[in-house]
Amino acid sequence: MTSVAEALAFVAQALAVKKSSLVRRQAEEILCCALACDRSFLYSHSCQQLSEGEWLCCQDYLSRRLRGEPLAYIHGVVEFYHCQIKVTPAVLIPRQETEILVDKIAKTLARQDLHGKVLLDLCCGSGCIGIALKKQFPDLTVVLADFSFEALQVARQNALDNQVDVTCLQGDFLEPFKGERAHYVVCNPPYISEAEFNELGLEVKEFEPKMALLGGSSGLEFYERLASDLPACLFPNAQVWLEIGYLQGEGVQKLFQGVPWKGQHLENDWAGHHRFFFLENE
């Protein structure tokens, strides 16, 4: 039999041999996943013996981590802006930048009357953006759209788990929203260029969905499509919020110059990089 403390030491040692970063923290997360407990339990019950099933589960999670699989996929759930979001290899793992974007949007929406207003979360993936905003603003009508059927299955489950009512549409980019209009659009599209993709770390390149990462040779392909097709899907004075790559600000701005846009500006993440592009149409 193996105690909690012994299992924690075993996992930490295995990760250290692989030169993993934040070894102790990762070991704690793996054990918490295997035991379905929080970190405090590991230390308050350090002498408790693991069952055979718990020990086998711990070893399986460790093996997956040693192969490079992200902890978020191993755990299966991440916390995102007051929501518990299920993640699978069919969807990107939500990043801190996206949570910053949601916070910026929430501060804007808090000043507006949202009754009867429609928000489209385009390229929704796990649905984390639209679901978080719907949870905070119940009067908002939220539509989630994605090309991936598998991603939308995850998004639907996340909506159920977080007890929010949203509409899910599957299809190529704006095609499933054709003939409809929105007052707000948020989009975190694939924006990694082919050159950048080749430089990504193993955890991202080998485990997260390539379709949700790669934005064509330049990384701007989806912004080009937005600039061309989005105006037809907007009500007058609609607001659009985009997440962008930290070196893409100037390139994205050029795509959205002139009619029908009456306002546009870049905003920074916490590191001071241009990571968000906000628009308003006429």
Secondary structure per residue as TSV (DSSP state, phi and psi in degrees):
chain	resnum	aa	ss	phi	psi
A	1	M	-	360.0	149.4
A	2	T	-	-120.6	133.5
A	3	S	B	-83.1	167.0
A	4	V	H	-58.7	-45.2
A	5	A	H	-63.1	-41.5
A	6	E	H	-66.7	-40.4
A	7	A	H	-64.3	-41.5
A	8	L	H	-62.1	-43.4
A	9	A	H	-65.3	-39.5
A	10	F	H	-62.8	-47.3
A	11	V	H	-64.8	-43.2
A	12	A	H	-62.2	-40.9
A	13	Q	H	-64.7	-42.3
A	14	A	H	-63.5	-39.4
A	15	L	H	-68.9	-37.0
A	16	A	H	-64.5	-38.5
A	17	V	H	-60.9	-35.4
A	18	K	T	-82.7	2.9
A	19	K	T	58.7	37.8
A	20	S	-	-71.1	152.5
A	21	S	S	-86.4	157.4
A	22	L	S	48.2	52.6
A	23	V	H	-55.0	-51.4
A	24	R	H	-61.7	-43.6
A	25	R	H	-63.9	-42.8
A	26	Q	H	-64.0	-41.4
A	27	A	H	-60.9	-41.9
A	28	E	H	-61.9	-42.8
A	29	E	H	-65.6	-40.7
A	30	I	H	-62.8	-44.3
A	31	L	H	-68.4	-38.5
A	32	C	H	-61.6	-38.9
A	33	C	H	-63.2	-46.5
A	34	A	H	-65.6	-36.3
A	35	L	H	-97.5	-4.8
A	36	A	T	53.1	52.4
A	37	C	-	-136.1	176.1
A	38	D	-	-100.1	172.7
A	39	R	H	-61.9	-36.7
A	40	S	H	-61.5	-32.6
A	41	F	H	-61.7	-36.4
A	42	L	H	-59.5	-32.0
A	43	Y	H	-98.5	-29.8
A	44	S	H	-79.0	-17.4
A	45	H	T	-126.6	38.0
A	46	S	T	-61.4	-26.4
A	47	C	T	-91.2	-6.3
A	48	Q	-	-65.9	139.8
A	49	Q	B	-85.1	138.1
A	50	L	-	-77.8	143.1
A	51	S	-	-71.8	166.5
A	52	E	H	-60.3	-41.1
A	53	G	H	-64.9	-40.0
A	54	E	H	-65.5	-40.6
A	55	W	H	-67.0	-41.2
A	56	L	H	-64.9	-39.9
A	57	C	H	-63.1	-43.2
A	58	C	H	-59.9	-44.3
A	59	Q	H	-65.6	-38.1
A	60	D	H	-64.5	-46.2
A	61	Y	H	-63.2	-39.1
A	62	L	H	-63.4	-44.6
A	63	S	H	-59.8	-41.9
A	64	R	H	-63.4	-41.7
A	65	R	H	-66.3	-39.3
A	66	L	H	-66.5	-24.2
A	67	R	T	-81.5	-4.9
A	68	G	T	104.6	-2.4
A	69	E	-	-63.9	131.9
A	70	P	-	-60.2	144.7
A	71	L	H	-58.2	-34.2
A	72	A	H	-61.1	-38.7
A	73	Y	H	-71.7	-35.8
A	74	I	H	-64.3	-45.1
A	75	H	H	-72.6	-38.1
A	76	G	-	89.1	-8.2
A	77	V	E	-144.6	139.8
A	78	V	E	-126.7	155.6
A	79	E	E	-90.6	131.2
A	80	F	E	-144.4	110.1
A	81	Y	T	45.7	59.9
A	82	H	T	69.6	15.3
A	83	C	E	-124.4	152.5
A	84	Q	E	-98.7	116.7
A	85	I	E	-113.2	121.2
A	86	K	E	-71.6	136.5
A	87	V	-	-130.6	138.9
A	88	T	-	-133.6	171.0
A	89	P	T	-61.4	-4.3
A	90	A	T	-81.5	-12.0
A	91	V	S	-134.4	154.6
A	92	L	-	-67.2	149.8
A	93	I	-	-78.1	124.5
A	94	P	-	-56.9	136.4
A	95	R	-	-101.3	163.9
A	96	Q	H	-60.6	-37.3
A	97	E	H	-58.9	-38.8
A	98	T	H	-68.7	-34.1
A	99	E	H	-67.0	-36.8
A	100	I	H	-62.7	-42.8
A	101	L	H	-58.9	-46.4
A	102	V	H	-60.3	-40.1
A	103	D	H	-64.1	-40.6
A	104	K	H	-64.1	-42.9
A	105	I	H	-64.2	-43.0
A	106	A	H	-60.0	-38.6
A	107	K	H	-66.3	-32.8
A	108	T	H	-72.3	-46.7
A	109	L	H	-65.2	-29.6
A	110	A	T	-62.8	-19.2
A	111	R	T	-96.4	4.2
A	112	Q	S	-122.1	155.9
A	113	D	-	-82.4	115.6
A	114	L	-	-101.3	0.8
A	115	H	T	-61.8	123.7
A	116	G	T	79.6	2.9
A	117	K	-	-89.5	144.5
A	118	V	E	-113.1	130.3
A	119	L	E	-115.4	126.9
A	120	L	E	-102.6	121.2
A	121	D	E	-99.8	99.4
A	122	L	E	-92.3	141.5
A	123	C	T	58.1	51.1
A	124	C	-	-71.7	-24.3
A	125	G	T	57.5	-121.3
A	126	S	T	-68.5	-11.6
A	127	G	-	83.2	9.8
A	128	C	H	-58.7	-39.0
A	129	I	H	-67.9	-57.1
A	130	G	H	-62.1	-38.6
A	131	I	H	-67.1	-43.4
A	132	A	H	-61.7	-40.6
A	133	L	H	-71.5	-38.4
A	134	K	H	-64.6	-38.9
A	135	K	H	-64.4	-36.6
A	136	Q	H	-81.6	-29.6
A	137	F	-	-127.1	81.4
A	138	P	T	-59.7	-26.3
A	139	D	T	-71.2	-16.5
A	140	L	S	-76.3	133.5
A	141	T	E	-88.0	121.1
A	142	V	E	-115.2	131.2
A	143	V	E	-117.6	126.3
A	144	L	E	-103.3	132.7
A	145	A	E	-135.0	138.3
A	146	D	E	-156.6	153.0
A	147	F	S	-72.2	-32.3
A	148	S	-	-84.4	120.4
A	149	F	H	-63.1	-39.9
A	150	E	H	-65.6	-39.9
A	151	A	H	-63.6	-41.2
A	152	L	H	-66.4	-30.4
A	153	Q	H	-62.0	-41.8
A	154	V	H	-64.9	-43.6
A	155	A	H	-61.5	-42.1
A	156	R	H	-61.2	-42.6
A	157	Q	H	-64.7	-38.9
A	158	N	H	-64.6	-37.3
A	159	A	H	-63.3	-43.1
A	160	L	H	-63.5	-46.0
A	161	D	H	-63.1	-32.1
A	162	N	T	-98.2	6.9
A	163	Q	T	56.7	49.1
A	164	V	-	-125.1	150.2
A	165	D	-	-102.4	111.9
A	166	V	-	-131.5	163.4
A	167	T	E	-104.0	135.9
A	168	C	E	-114.8	129.8
A	169	L	E	-124.1	132.0
A	170	Q	E	-111.3	132.8
A	171	G	S	163.7	178.3
A	172	D	S	-76.4	109.4
A	173	F	T	52.6	-118.7
A	174	L	T	-85.8	-3.0
A	175	E	G	-55.5	-44.5
A	176	P	G	-69.2	-13.3
A	177	F	G	-100.8	6.6
A	178	K	T	-59.7	132.8
A	179	G	T	88.5	-8.2
A	180	E	-	-107.3	166.6
A	181	R	-	-137.6	153.3
A	182	A	E	-126.3	152.5
A	183	H	E	-87.2	-24.8
A	184	Y	E	-140.1	141.1
A	185	V	E	-132.7	131.0
A	186	V	E	-122.5	137.4
A	187	C	E	-145.8	125.5
A	188	N	-	-115.9	80.8
A	189	P	-	-81.4	170.7
A	190	P	-	-61.6	125.8
A	191	Y	-	-137.1	15.4
A	192	I	B	-85.5	129.8
A	193	S	-	-75.1	164.0
A	194	E	H	-60.7	-39.4
A	195	A	H	-65.9	-42.3
A	196	E	H	-66.6	-36.1
A	197	F	H	-60.2	-39.9
A	198	N	H	-65.7	-20.0
A	199	E	T	-96.6	-2.2
A	200	L	S	-67.4	154.4
A	201	G	-	-69.0	161.4
A	202	L	H	-56.0	-42.2
A	203	E	H	-58.3	-39.3
A	204	V	H	-81.7	-51.9
A	205	K	H	-65.2	-36.5
A	206	E	H	-93.4	-18.7
A	207	F	H	-119.7	-30.9
A	208	E	S	-88.4	153.3
A	209	P	-	-65.8	121.3
A	210	K	G	-59.5	-37.1
A	211	M	G	-60.4	-29.4
A	212	A	G	-88.0	-3.9
A	213	L	T	-108.7	-43.4
A	214	L	B	-84.0	119.9
A	215	G	-	-107.9	39.8
A	216	G	T	83.8	-176.0
A	217	S	T	-61.9	-35.1
A	218	S	T	-97.5	-15.1
A	219	G	S	86.2	-5.0
A	220	L	-	-103.4	3.9
A	221	E	H	-54.3	-44.5
A	222	F	H	-74.1	-29.3
A	223	Y	H	-70.0	-35.2
A	224	E	H	-62.5	-42.1
A	225	R	H	-67.3	-38.1
A	226	L	H	-62.5	-45.9
A	227	A	H	-59.2	-34.6
A	228	S	H	-81.3	-43.8
A	229	D	H	-103.8	-21.2
A	230	L	G	-66.9	-38.6
A	231	P	G	-52.2	-35.4
A	232	A	G	-68.3	-14.6
A	233	C	G	-103.0	10.1
A	234	L	E	-115.7	142.7
A	235	F	E	-74.2	161.3
A	236	P	E	-57.8	145.9
A	237	N	E	60.8	28.1
A	238	A	E	-72.8	155.6
A	239	Q	E	-115.6	139.6
A	240	V	E	-127.0	133.6
A	241	W	E	-125.8	123.5
A	242	L	E	-121.8	139.1
A	243	E	E	-90.7	139.9
A	244	I	-	-134.1	164.2
A	245	G	-	-69.4	152.4
A	246	Y	T	-69.1	-10.6
A	247	L	T	-110.9	11.4
A	248	Q	-	-102.4	0.6
A	249	G	H	-53.4	-52.7
A	250	E	H	-63.9	-42.6
A	251	G	H	-64.2	-41.3
A	252	V	H	-68.9	-40.8
A	253	Q	H	-56.4	-42.6
A	254	K	H	-62.1	-32.3
A	255	L	H	-69.4	-25.6
A	256	F	T	-111.6	25.2
A	257	Q	-	-78.7	145.6
A	258	G	S	83.2	-166.9
A	259	V	T	-61.2	140.1
A	260	P	T	-98.7	21.9
A	261	W	E	-91.1	126.0
A	262	K	E	-104.6	-7.4
A	263	G	E	-157.5	138.8
A	264	Q	E	-155.9	145.3
A	265	H	E	-160.9	154.7
A	266	L	E	-93.0	148.5
A	267	E	E	-131.5	154.2
A	268	N	E	-97.0	157.3
A	269	D	-	-85.9	-173.2
A	270	W	T	-69.2	-17.3
A	271	A	T	-89.2	-0.3
A	272	G	S	86.3	12.4
A	273	H	-	-93.8	144.8
A	274	H	E	-67.6	107.9
A	275	R	E	-125.3	-2.7
A	276	F	E	-139.1	141.6
A	277	F	E	-128.5	121.8
A	278	F	E	-112.9	138.5
A	279	L	E	-133.2	155.0
A	280	E	E	-140.0	135.5
A	281	N	E	-97.3	173.0
A	282	E	-	-75.2	360.0
